[in-house]
Amino acid sequence: MATTTTSLTDDQIAAFHRDGFVRLERFADEAVGRTMLARVIELARAAADGHDISPPFVMPEQQPGLGERPAPEDLVSKIFRLARDPAFHQFVTRPDVTAIARDLIDTEDLDCFLSQFIFKNPGAWGQPWHQDSFYFPFDPARPVVGLWLAVTEATLDNGCLHVVPGSHTEPVHHHIPDARPGANYGYVEIVDHDMSGAIPVLMQPGDLLVFDSHLMHRSTDNLSAGLRAAMVFHLAAAGTNDHTVELRGYTVNDWIPVRRTEGQT
Ligand SMILES: O=C(O)CCC(=O)C(=O)O
């Protein structure tokens, strides 16, 4: 077996299975997020200068009018495929990080398949109600665990996440395209479920939200004057079959090992 680093308490594991999420306060040092932010700004600027930054991939904000004299990073919505970069690889392979997924996915052999830094610049719109598994045509389909690390604070004003506790017990619902003109590429929305039980998830830099890929969640618009940023990793069992390319013709997924049974890494 790999290291026996403990991660979640029994109560936290029970809360995750009951609610579909658990919030870990002060999980990481704030400096971790600051290093990540500095790196994505560097990548956004290099990409804007025409450099090939792959495997990372920059997704621009689609909505017009963000910033009068914007720096490249002011126009970015997300940067994907970061988990091979040292600033991010170091975090997602931390034994205390992978132990969380080990406890919830119940295997020592884990891959990170999706890594995305989410810039939510002042004025940027939120992401509508969705379940992440809508985006994950996998076999087996679950368990898949998301790790949302707050890089800045996340507040009602700057567009924190909202979740519907217990909604992870639902199947993946029908999602319709986000109808807002200028909505970001790939945004979709659940409109056939009662979201009145939703609660906001307020976060401080370094707090970590651990959530099930069936949990219904959204984020709201950034109405503040500052950046609301987060780094999100998704983990699943190694050996999972990913059918995204067959079904959609493209993918931002990039499967990399982050934890293995001792002696097999
Ligand atoms: O951070 C956000 O604004 C949205 C993130 C989200 O919905 C997700 O990672 O699935």
The ligand as an ORCA input file, in Angstrom:
! r2SCAN-3c Opt
* xyz 0 1
  O     -15.381     28.216    -10.069
  C     -16.338     28.444    -10.784
  O     -16.717     29.593    -11.017
  C     -17.092     27.309    -11.406
  C     -16.425     26.023    -11.175
  C     -17.251     24.846    -11.520
  O     -18.431     24.907    -11.634
  C     -16.595     23.568    -11.714
  O     -15.379     23.468    -11.502
  O     -17.271     22.613    -12.111
*
